[in-house]
Amino acid sequence: MAQEGTEVVEETEQMIDKMEPENLISSVDSKEMRAVVLTGFGGINKLKVTKKPMPEPQEGEVKIRVKACGLNFLDLMVRQGNIDNPPKTPLVPGFECSGIVEAMGGNTKGFEIGDRVMAFVNYNAWAEVVCTPLDLVYKIPDNMTFPEAAAFSMNFVAAYMMLFEVANLREGMSVLVHSAGGGVGQAVAQLCSTVPNVTVFGTASPFKHEAIKHSVTHLFDRNIDYVPEVKKISPEGVDIVLDCLCGENTGKGLALLKPMGTYILYGSSNMVTGETRSFFSFAKSWWQVEKVNPIKLYEENKVMAGFSFLNLLFKQGGWRQVKTAVQKLLSLYEQKKIKPIVDSLWALEEVKEAMQRIHDRGNIGKLILDVEKSPTPLMANDSTETSEAGEEDEEHEGDTDNKERIPFIQ
Ligand SMILES: NC(=O)c1ccc[n+]([C@@H]2O[C@H](COP(=O)([O-])OP(=O)(O)OC[C@H]3O[C@@H](n4cnc5c(N)ncnc54)[C@H](OP(=O)(O)O)[C@@H]3O)[C@@H](O)[C@H]2O)c1
């Protein structure tokens, strides 16, 4: 992994707001770089932009000058420490980025300085520069923008592997997906459209329905009980349930499966009920899942599966399977059959606001941290609405308490 010298965590958050835009991206020759650092598990105020020593590539690693980073729901869970076996803080979050190859360690055949790439990183992606093993780096097509590439990797690979490798999606099947307007949800919808006659049932917040109705066959308000609605349309149920809301949805999903159908648990978004970790929602979710009975699965001819991309790639050595999936997905992109949907672009310094947008369920598609973007000037915030993330008792650093940034919506 990348080697770093003595850590220089210099607080720059206040300073950055006052800097000229050119200064924000002028560290190309520097021995330091800007990065988002999570100082401890908790709310969004645990995130800061700091300077870190420039990483240098080790044997088998590629050094990438980052242009864009993907912000996933998983990053909210990491921030809260709401994941299995979290690493120690301080840490630089982020699992995926796109950019330009700047240098290479030994044994890195196949890449050249200047190559446009996207890459997975085992943390540390939200920085100006990352070093990551060659096997996790993929060249991107000339017509793919850096934000598109950063929006592509995790969402589409997870969706692809679940649909085609775990559930064996085929012509004429039906799929139920939650959070259909989100990053993974839209990747699932697009990949389903590459197979003839696939029916997609989706749940999403109502304000998203107009924007995503073309991609989902039957859309339901996330607040209603979707089970009777699906049964009205398809009394026999569905072939594949993709559940990122583990808990009571697990029982509902299994009940909706046709014989020989596959239920895949791949997330627990519903455990995020506020800005900080809630043990109550964690316990409630797992209590529901614990009730699943394998003998019932056998009697009813149903398949129950789980999928964790991060574990597959970083803990279980699944890089070859991931690489094959990436190649197939890039081919679908070049054939114009799929296209990542970028919800909005944010500067590194705007990471808190970006995360808040997900807490507030505001995104359609993927949020991107654009490393070269300057923060939008702070505006006075006259909103009296309380966000879903709720208030937090922690200190509020800086002068941002009553100010907000207007996001750059694509
Ligand atoms: N297992 C894996 O390998 C893997 C890989 C990638 C992602 N995931 C999981 O897939 C799910 C989607 O990930 P994503 O990155 O594409 O995120 P996303 O769907 O873009 O996440 C944001 C959306 O999730 C919905 N949501 C559901 N519960 C929420 C909550 N408690 N707080 C805020 N929003 C909530 C909201 O949409 P609506 O209001 O419209 O429902 C929101 O707009 C997450 O559970 C994530 O952990 C798993």
Ligand as a Chemical Component Dictionary entry (heavy atoms), coordinates in Angstrom:
data_LIG
# 
_chem_comp.id                   LIG 
_chem_comp.type                 NON-POLYMER 
_chem_comp.pdbx_formal_charge   0 
_chem_comp.three_letter_code    LIG 
# 
loop_
_chem_comp_atom.comp_id 
_chem_comp_atom.atom_id 
_chem_comp_atom.alt_atom_id 
_chem_comp_atom.type_symbol 
_chem_comp_atom.charge 
_chem_comp_atom.model_Cartn_x 
_chem_comp_atom.model_Cartn_y 
_chem_comp_atom.model_Cartn_z 
_chem_comp_atom.pdbx_ordinal 
LIG N1  N1  N 0  -23.327 -4.603 -0.649 1  
LIG C1  C1  C 0  -22.676 -3.883 -1.520 2  
LIG O1  O1  O 0  -21.730 -4.329 -2.141 3  
LIG C2  C2  C 0  -23.130 -2.488 -1.771 4  
LIG C3  C3  C 0  -22.481 -1.677 -2.707 5  
LIG C4  C4  C 0  -22.959 -0.380 -2.919 6  
LIG C5  C5  C 0  -24.043 0.059  -2.177 7  
LIG N2  N2  N 1  -24.613 -0.761 -1.269 8  
LIG C6  C6  C 0  -25.793 -0.349 -0.515 9  
LIG O2  O2  O 0  -26.763 0.000  -1.469 10 
LIG C7  C7  C 0  -27.599 1.015  -0.943 11 
LIG C8  C8  C 0  -27.627 2.166  -1.938 12 
LIG O3  O3  O 0  -26.332 2.709  -2.017 13 
LIG P1  P1  P 0  -26.019 3.994  -2.876 14 
LIG O4  O4  O 0  -24.619 4.370  -2.583 15 
LIG O5  O5  O -1 -26.470 3.792  -4.259 16 
LIG O6  O6  O 0  -26.917 5.075  -2.172 17 
LIG P2  P2  P 0  -28.251 5.802  -2.650 18 
LIG O7  O7  O 0  -29.277 4.804  -3.020 19 
LIG O8  O8  O 0  -27.924 6.843  -3.622 20 
LIG O9  O9  O 0  -28.615 6.376  -1.232 21 
LIG C9  C9  C 0  -29.399 7.436  -1.019 22 
LIG C10 C10 C 0  -30.863 7.069  -1.072 23 
LIG O10 O10 O 0  -31.158 5.990  -0.183 24 
LIG C11 C11 C 0  -32.517 6.096  0.263  25 
LIG N3  N3  N 0  -32.519 5.869  1.703  26 
LIG C12 C12 C 0  -32.959 4.738  2.307  27 
LIG N4  N4  N 0  -32.787 4.801  3.621  28 
LIG C13 C13 C 0  -32.214 5.980  3.886  29 
LIG C14 C14 C 0  -31.792 6.624  5.077  30 
LIG N5  N5  N 0  -31.926 6.019  6.257  31 
LIG N6  N6  N 0  -31.247 7.840  4.989  32 
LIG C15 C15 C 0  -31.115 8.430  3.790  33 
LIG N7  N7  N 0  -31.496 7.871  2.622  34 
LIG C16 C16 C 0  -32.042 6.654  2.670  35 
LIG C17 C17 C 0  -32.974 7.466  -0.171 36 
LIG O11 O11 O 0  -33.763 7.292  -1.323 37 
LIG P3  P3  P 0  -35.367 7.153  -1.233 38 
LIG O12 O12 O 0  -35.827 8.131  -0.194 39 
LIG O13 O13 O 0  -35.801 7.501  -2.609 40 
LIG O14 O14 O 0  -35.610 5.723  -0.860 41 
LIG C18 C18 C 0  -31.705 8.189  -0.559 42 
LIG O15 O15 O 0  -31.887 9.178  -1.554 43 
LIG C19 C19 C 0  -27.037 1.366  0.426  44 
LIG O16 O16 O 0  -27.712 0.615  1.390  45 
LIG C20 C20 C 0  -25.617 0.885  0.332  46 
LIG O17 O17 O 0  -25.050 0.600  1.572  47 
LIG C21 C21 C 0  -24.178 -2.002 -1.050 48 
# 
loop_
_chem_comp_bond.comp_id 
_chem_comp_bond.atom_id_1 
_chem_comp_bond.atom_id_2 
_chem_comp_bond.value_order 
_chem_comp_bond.pdbx_ordinal 
LIG N1  C1  SING 1  
LIG C1  O1  DOUB 2  
LIG C1  C2  SING 3  
LIG C2  C3  SING 4  
LIG C2  C21 DOUB 5  
LIG C3  C4  DOUB 6  
LIG C4  C5  SING 7  
LIG C5  N2  DOUB 8  
LIG N2  C6  SING 9  
LIG N2  C21 SING 10 
LIG C6  O2  SING 11 
LIG C6  C20 SING 12 
LIG O2  C7  SING 13 
LIG C7  C8  SING 14 
LIG C7  C19 SING 15 
LIG C8  O3  SING 16 
LIG O3  P1  SING 17 
LIG P1  O4  DOUB 18 
LIG P1  O5  SING 19 
LIG P1  O6  SING 20 
LIG O6  P2  SING 21 
LIG P2  O7  DOUB 22 
LIG P2  O8  SING 23 
LIG P2  O9  SING 24 
LIG O9  C9  SING 25 
LIG C9  C10 SING 26 
LIG C10 O10 SING 27 
LIG C10 C18 SING 28 
LIG O10 C11 SING 29 
LIG C11 N3  SING 30 
LIG C11 C17 SING 31 
LIG N3  C12 SING 32 
LIG N3  C16 SING 33 
LIG C12 N4  DOUB 34 
LIG N4  C13 SING 35 
LIG C13 C14 SING 36 
LIG C13 C16 DOUB 37 
LIG C14 N5  SING 38 
LIG C14 N6  DOUB 39 
LIG N6  C15 SING 40 
LIG C15 N7  DOUB 41 
LIG N7  C16 SING 42 
LIG C17 O11 SING 43 
LIG C17 C18 SING 44 
LIG O11 P3  SING 45 
LIG P3  O12 DOUB 46 
LIG P3  O13 SING 47 
LIG P3  O14 SING 48 
LIG C18 O15 SING 49 
LIG C19 O16 SING 50 
LIG C19 C20 SING 51 
LIG C20 O17 SING 52 
# 
